[in-house]
Amino acid sequence: MKVSYSGFVNPETGTLFVTKPEKFNYLTTIDAIRAFLSAHPVPAGKKYALIMDNAPWHKKTIRLVSDESLPEYADILESVVFIKLPPYSPDLNPIEQVWRITRRENTHNTFFNSISALECTVDSAFAAWADPNTQLRSLCSVK
């Protein structure tokens, strides 16, 4: 058994938005983006910049939404611009830093007697970041 998370860091508010897809593919990526946009509507005349790594489901999402501009994804295209990371560069992705901090502060060197105990710990850590905070905002700053 496993638990999957898709996450979005909002640098303006310093908040984390998380969904829990059953698996990772382009359809669950599209669903996660739409869930984020529904919870955080884009101000008029603006777009969100979504950082995507080189996972196959991210590449397909970018191809369908941005490169091919398929009409069924027009709602995403009008609200999002994708930023593609170079290969092997997780240090440039704020969500990877969220995972690093989560592991260090909540799960590192800890025995969990069930997947649900681990999931509860991670969910609690992510819930704490649902409120605006400077730690998440700093993960998105350019130094």
Secondary structure, DSSP 8 states (H G I E B T S, - for coil): -----EEEEETTTTEEEEE--SS-SHHHHHHHHHHHHHHS---TT--EEEEE-S-HHHHHHHIIIIIS--GGGHHHHTTEEEEE--TT-GGG-HHHHHHHHHIIIIITT---SSHHHHHHHHHHHHHHTTS--HHHHHHTS--
